[in-house]
């Protein structure tokens, strides 16, 4: 039985969602270097801190708060985790 697995990007997530980075859109060479400069790598865990209707998306990775543009957020593929609210 084949199960459809939804691919998420950071742009698809909501405030408070926890994620693990699974890959990047590699169509632009400068994009990957920009992520490395920001300290964003495949396999890292993070959380969406703030996502308003307009403007950048604020995420936290390894205790660092990073604001990324919406275009960039659509190029970072993630696995979304369902975490209970404490």
GIBEL-V925019 format. One record per pair of residues at least 12 apart in sequence whose C-alpha atoms are under 8 Angstrom apart, sorted by the first residue. I is the first residue (numbers start at 1). J is the second residue. D is the distance in whole Angstrom. If there is no record, write none. Layout:
BEGIN
i:I j:J d:D
i:I j:J d:D
END
This chain:
BEGIN
i:7 j:77 d:7
i:7 j:78 d:7
i:7 j:79 d:7
i:8 j:77 d:6
i:8 j:78 d:5
i:8 j:79 d:6
i:8 j:80 d:7
i:9 j:73 d:7
i:9 j:74 d:5
i:9 j:75 d:7
i:9 j:76 d:5
i:9 j:77 d:4
i:9 j:78 d:5
i:10 j:48 d:8
i:10 j:73 d:5
i:10 j:74 d:6
i:10 j:75 d:8
i:10 j:76 d:6
i:10 j:77 d:7
i:10 j:78 d:7
i:11 j:57 d:8
i:11 j:70 d:6
i:11 j:73 d:5
i:11 j:74 d:5
i:12 j:74 d:8
i:13 j:48 d:7
i:13 j:80 d:8
i:14 j:48 d:7
i:14 j:51 d:7
i:15 j:47 d:8
i:15 j:48 d:5
i:15 j:49 d:6
i:15 j:50 d:5
i:15 j:51 d:6
i:16 j:47 d:6
i:16 j:48 d:5
i:16 j:49 d:6
i:16 j:50 d:8
i:17 j:47 d:6
i:17 j:48 d:6
i:17 j:80 d:7
i:17 j:81 d:7
i:17 j:82 d:8
i:17 j:83 d:8
i:18 j:45 d:7
i:18 j:46 d:6
i:18 j:47 d:4
i:18 j:48 d:7
i:18 j:80 d:6
i:18 j:81 d:5
i:18 j:82 d:7
i:18 j:83 d:7
i:19 j:45 d:6
i:19 j:46 d:5
i:19 j:47 d:6
i:19 j:78 d:6
i:19 j:79 d:5
i:19 j:80 d:5
i:19 j:81 d:6
i:20 j:42 d:8
i:20 j:43 d:6
i:20 j:44 d:6
i:20 j:45 d:4
i:20 j:46 d:6
i:20 j:78 d:5
i:20 j:79 d:5
i:20 j:80 d:7
i:20 j:81 d:8
i:21 j:41 d:7
i:21 j:42 d:5
i:21 j:43 d:5
i:21 j:44 d:6
i:21 j:45 d:7
i:21 j:46 d:8
i:21 j:76 d:7
i:21 j:77 d:6
i:21 j:78 d:4
i:21 j:79 d:6
i:22 j:42 d:6
i:22 j:43 d:6
i:22 j:76 d:8
i:22 j:77 d:6
i:22 j:78 d:5
i:22 j:79 d:6
i:23 j:42 d:6
i:23 j:76 d:6
i:23 j:77 d:5
i:23 j:78 d:7
i:24 j:42 d:8
i:24 j:75 d:6
i:24 j:76 d:5
i:24 j:77 d:6
i:25 j:75 d:5
i:25 j:76 d:7
i:25 j:77 d:8
i:38 j:66 d:8
i:40 j:61 d:8
i:44 j:61 d:7
i:44 j:62 d:8
i:45 j:61 d:6
i:45 j:62 d:7
i:46 j:59 d:7
i:46 j:60 d:5
i:46 j:61 d:5
i:46 j:62 d:7
i:47 j:59 d:6
i:47 j:60 d:5
i:47 j:61 d:7
i:48 j:60 d:7
i:55 j:69 d:7
i:55 j:70 d:7
i:56 j:68 d:5
i:56 j:69 d:5
i:56 j:70 d:6
i:57 j:69 d:6
i:57 j:70 d:7
i:57 j:73 d:8
END
